[in-house]
Amino acid sequence: MAARTTWLQVHADQLLDALGEFGLSLPRQAAAGLLQDRVRAVAAQMRITEQSARRYFTDDTVQSMAREIAVSLVEERPGSAPLEHPAPCPFRWQRLA
């Protein structure tokens, strides 16, 4: 019997794929942690459950997260070439210290 794939696993894989398009990689567990943190933040801000907050995480949202991560890394490396298609993120990215 195959193990059931969770929402977090599916979206972590999507985030990893999206980051790969920018030439970036991240451990799967770290990607899952970033998504879980974002789900918690959305749930708290909207005063809804985490399960309800997950409904707001579309493929475009995950792609936007990857884009925002890539843009933030370019901003931190003076002299780096800007990304070809930077676009505003629909939410503010919180950097981990």
MONOR-V828946 format. One record per run of one state. SS is the DSSP state (@ for helix, = for strand, . for the rest). FROM is the first residue (numbers start at 1). LEN is the number of residues. If there is no record, write none. Layout:
BEGIN
<<SS:FROM:LEN> <SS:FROM:LEN>>
END
This chain:
BEGIN
<<.:1:6> <@:7:15> <.:22:6> <@:28:19> <.:47:3> <@:50:7> <.:57:2> <@:59:18> <.:77:21>>
END
